Amino acid sequence: MTVPNDWNYSNLPRNLGGCRRFQEVQNSYTRGIVIRAAVQPTSDLAQSYAQVRARSLTLAAPLSAEDCTIQSMPDASPAKWHLAHTTWFFETVILSRVPGYAPFDPRFAYLFNSYYEALGPRHPRPRRGLLTRPSLEEVLAYRAHVDAAMQEACQDVTLHDATLLGLHHEQQHQELILTDIKHAFFSNPLLPAYDSQTRASAPATPVNGIAIPGGVALIGHDGGGFAFDNETPRHQVLLRPFRIASRPVSNGEYRAFIEDGGYRRPEFWLSDGWSKVQEEGWDAPLYWLQDDDGSARKNSDVFTLSGVQPLDPNAPVEHVSFFEAAAYAAWAGARLPTEFEWEAASPLIDHGQVWEWTRSAYDPYPGFKPFDGLAAEYNGKFMVGQMVLRGGSSATPPGHIRSTYRNFFPPQARWQFSGIRLVEDI
């Protein structure tokens, strides 16, 4: 999507009006973009900016204004907040350095800062769902205001790296828009669908063990193209020989673990994981549905972005915690890979369907240095109490997956599209 600098946003509707959908508001200003289709960005970066920003609006388009405001748990955020926060990032990190730029609304600096302590106080994360104001309409106008200014900023070579970081940051939030709204809809007794897409059953694929001889491996980003600071510096690690599964664990394979009493057998669980099972009453992955009467349909249906669907036994199991992944691996007589084993094997394995838990804590690489300037708080401050996931998922934006990407979450997290791959020592 291209936002021409001369487009007048004054024709935005002033009231969403009950249950009128996001699309009505989006169309009210993208209509002008269609009219001016001949106006194109004047650089590759501007083109990338337009495409990434357009995708965020596309992802939010099926949602009503009410959908965009809901926050179903403290770890999730409303879609409206994601749309505003990513805009705040461009305004704060990039446009604040542009002479003459006027912020859309100075109050938004408090509302839509995420965790940047150096930039001052911010609205508490668990209370983002209380932000019924600014309206979705105002957030869209905020995005349009910043997009217009960013078209010129994209031509400034001194702002290139920061703009590129902002685009990858927005892609991270695009994935969160999907994971967070899925949890919100699952929390609704109606179990509404985000989309009506029909997902074909996955073909049955045999799992093979791929032998990796071990030795010295180079780990980390090689400097070609974009990488987050936590992917660097590139360094050597020593690997022992291992065998890694050619694909992730399937739903059918995980269901066998459940049917064998996996959630009732503490011998497979880490201590903190077993405590979490008892506290939360886990007996299946998040979003697996069970009939109240205990009928044969237990664990036969699953909640998806397309609503309730039959559980596909051949598809990768997803929405499991690190604790569940480790317990399944112990039950299967295997283990989870380290992130270094995973990266070394990545050219040989099928990945990108689910984020895959590794046995590696989220620690800095030797010689790690955070980004300069305002982005210094981007990753390093979270390098404690988290586990690394690798690979990408069906919710990861196109072009945002690479073998060195280090995702991270606390070990109890289940609302992400997270799965399991097994490894055994040779």
N, C-alpha and C positions, 0 to 999 in steps of 0.2 A: 504494500500500500504506500502510495506517495502522498504526502500532505503538502500541497503547494503553499508557498509562503504568502500568496495573495488571497488565500481562501478566507472568507469571512465566516466566523463561527457564531455570529450573533443570531443565526436562525435555529440554534439548538432549541428544542422544546423545553419549556420551563417546568413541566411536571410529567413524571412518568405515568401517573394515573393508574393506581391500583396494580393490576397484574399484567400490564403491558410489558412486553418482553424487551430484553436488552437490544434485540435486533432493530427495534423501532428507533431507539436513540442512536445506535451505531449508523444506521442508514441515513439519519438526518444530516450527518456531515460527510460520510463516505460518498453520498450522492454527488457532492461537488467534486470529489476526486475522479469519479467516473467521467464527468463532463470534461475534466481537464486531463484526460488520459494521455495527451501528448506531452504533458509536462513531466519530465523524467529527472531523477537524480543525476547530478553531474559527476559522480565518482562511484567507484565500486563500493566504498564504505557507505555512502549515502544509500545506495541500492540495498545493501545488506541491512542497513538500519530500517529502511522502509519495510522490508520483508519480515524482519523479526517482529517489529512493532505491530504489523498487520496480523501476524499469527496469534498474538495475545488476544486481540479483539475477536478473532475467529473462534478461539477456544471459549471465550466468554459469551459468544453470541447465543447459544442455546439456553442461557440462564435468564431468569426473571430478575428484576431489581431485588426482590426478596431473597432469591437464591444467592445473589452476589454479596449479600450482607451477612449471611449466616456463618457462625464459627462454632463447629461441633465439639471442639476440644482445644485445650491450650496449645497443643503442638501444631494445630492447623490454623490457617488464616482465611478470611473471606476473600472471594475472588476480587471484590472491589478493592480490597486492601492491596492485593498483589498488583492490580493494574495501577494503583496510585504509587505504591512503593517503588516499582521499577521506574516510574516516571520521576519520582523524587531522586533516584540515584543519578539519572542523567542531569537533572537540574542542579544537584548539589555537587557532584564530583566533576562535572564538565562545564555546564553553563555558568556556574558561579565564577568561573575564570574568564568568562567572555565579557569584555567591557560593554557596559550599557544594557546588559540583560536585566530585565525586571522579573522577579519571581511572580508566579501566577497568584499565589496567596501565601504570605509569610507564615501563616499558622500551620500550613501543611508540613513544615520542617519538623514540628513536634509530633504531628499525627502519624507520619509515614516513615520516619527513621526506624530502622529495625533494631540494630544493636551497636551502632557507632557511638561509643561513649565520648569520644573526643568532640563530637558535634553537639553535645548537650543532652538535656533530658528528653524523654520520648514517652509516648503513650504505652502503657503496659501491654505486653504481648497477649496475655490471657483475656484482655478486655477489648480486643480489636472488633469483635462482633457487636459491640455496643455503639460503634460509629455509624449510626443511621444517617448522620450528616458529617461531611458533605455527601450529597446525593450521588448516585451513580452518574447522573447527568453532569454534575460538576466535575467528577473525576474524569469523565470522557473529555470535557472541555479542557481540563488540566493537561491531559495527554496531548490534545491538539495544540495547545499553546507551546508545550515543550517540543513537540515534533517540528513545528514551524521553525523554532530557533535552532534545532539540531540540524536541519538541512544545511544551514550555513556552517555550523560547527564541524560538520563532517568534511568540509573542505580544508580545515585547518590541520596541517600535518602535526603540529605540536599537541593536538588533542586526540590523535589517532589511537594511541594505545589505550587511553582511558575510555574512549568510545567503544573500542573493541571489547574491553572488559565489561562495559555496560550491556552490550549485546549478549554476551555469554551469561551474564548475571540474569538478564531477562529470560533467557532460555531455561535457566534453572527454575525460575518462578513459573514458567509455562508448565513445567512438569508438576510443580506444586499446585497449580490451579486444578489439575486433574486429580491428583491424589487427595487434595483437601475436599473438593466437591464430592468425590466418591464417598468419603467418610461422612460428609454431611447428609447425603442422600440415604446412606445406609442407616443413619440415625433417625430417619423419618419413617414412621410405621407404614407409610404407603410404598416404601422402597421405589421411588421414582427413578426413571431412566434419564441419564444425561443425554444419550443419543439413541437412535433406533438402528444402529448398525448391526447387521447380522454377522456374527463371527463364526467362520467355518471351523469345524473340528480339526484339530491338529492331526497329521498323519502319525501313525505309530512308527517310532524311530528307535532302532536298537541302540543301546548305550555301549560304547566301546571304551576301553582304557587306552589312552595315548601315553606311551612311555617317553619321559623326558630324562635325558642322561645326567642332568645335573652339571655342576661346574660353575664357573664364574659367569654371571649374567649382568648385562647393563640394564639398570632400572631407572625409569624417570623419563621426562620429556627431553627430546633431542634438540630442541630449539627451533624446529621447523614449524612455523605457524603458531597459533595461540595455545597457551597453557595457563592454568591457574598456578599461583605461587606454590601450592602444596605438591605439585607434580615435579618440582625441581629441588635441588640440582640432580642431574643424571649422575649415577654412581654405581659402583660394582657391589654385587652381593654373591655369596657362595651358596649354591643350592645342592642339596643331596639328591640323588636320583629318585624320581617319583612317577606315579602313573595317575593321570587326570582323566576324569570322565569326559566323553566327547560332547555331552549335552547336560543341561540341568536336570535335576530330579523332577519327575512328572507328578501330576496329581494322583494318578493311580498308584504309583510307588509310595507316595506319602500316605495314601489312605491305608495301605498295608501296615504301615507303622502305627496308625491309629487303631486299626482292628486288632493289632497284636498288643494292645494296652499301652502304647507308647507314652500317653499322657498320664498313666497311672503307675509308671515304673521309675522310681527315682534313680535307679542305677545308671540311667542314660543321661541324666541332667546335671548341669553345673549347679552349684548350690543356689546361686542367685536366681537361676532359671527355674529351679524347682519351687522356690519361694514365690516367684511370680505366677507359676501355674496354680498354686494354691490360692494366692490372693485374688487372682483375676478369674479363676474357674476356667482356664483354657482347656479345650478338648479337641480343637481343630484350628486350622488357620483362620485368620480374620476373614470374614465375608462368606465362609462356608455356612450354609443354612441347615437348620435342623427343625423337623416338625415337632411341635409340642407334645404330640401323642407318642413320640418315639417310633414312628412307623418306619417302613423300609426306605423312605425317601431321605432319611438322615444322611447328611453329607453327600447327597446326590444333586443338590442344587447349590448355586453359588451366586452371590450378588456381584454384578459387573457394572461398568459404565453404561451398558445397554439394559440394565435392570436384571431381574432374576433370570438366570440361564441354567441349563443342565451342566453339571460339572463335567468338563472334558478330561477324561483320564489320561490323555496323551499330552495335554498342554503342560508347560512347566508349572509346578506349584508356586504360588506367589502369596505375598502378605504374611510371611512368617518372620518371626523375630530371629535374632542371632541365637538366642537360647534354644529355640525350636530347631534351627538348622544344625546346631551342635549336637542336640539330642538325637536327631534323625541320623546324623553321621555316625554317632556311637552305636546306635541300634543296627546300622548297616555294616558295622565292622570296618568303618573307614574314618576319615576326618575331613575337615574343611581345608582348603588350600590357604597358604599364606598369600598375601597380596603379591609377593615377589614371584612365587610359583605361578600364580594366575597370570601375571603380566608376561612371564617368560613363555608360557604356553599359549597365549592369546592368538598367535597366528594360526594355530592348529585346531582351535575349538570353535564350535558354534556358540555365539553369544550375542547379546543385545535384546533378548526377550524379557529377561528379568534382571534386576540388580542382584548380584551374587555375593552373599556374605563371605568374608574371608576370616581367617583366624588371627589377623593382624590388628593390633591396636592402632588407632589413628595418631601416629607420632610424626614429628618432623623428620625429613630426610637429613643426613649429615650435611651441614653447611647451609641449611634452609635459611632463606631470607624472605620476609614478607614483602608485599608490594610497597612501593613508596607512597608517600602522601596520605590522602584521606582513605585510601583503600588498604592501609596497613593492617586494619582490623579484620580483613576479609576472611582469612582462614586460620591463621596461627593461633588465635585466642581460643579456638575450639579443640586444640590438640590435647585433650584429656578426657577420659571416660567414654570414648567413642570407639566404634569398630569400623573398619574399612569395608566398603562394598565396591565391586568392580563390574563393568560390563555394559551398563545401560539397560533400559527396559522399553516396553511398548509405549510408555508415556514420555520417553525422552525425545526431545525435538530432533528432527532430521539434521544431520551434520554436527550434532553435539556429542556424539559417542567417539571415544578414542581409547586405545588400549592403556594409556597412562592415566586416565581419569580416576581420581580418588574420591569417591563419594563416601560419606560417613554419617552414621546415626548411632544413638545409644542402643545397647544390646536388646532392650525390650521393645524397640519400635517395630510396629507391624503394619502401619497404614501405607507404607511405601510398597512399590511393586518389587518386593525383595524375595529372592529364592535361594536355591541350594545347588552347589556343584560339589561332587565328592572327589577326594584324592586318597591314594594309598601309597605308602612307602615301598620302594623296590629294594 
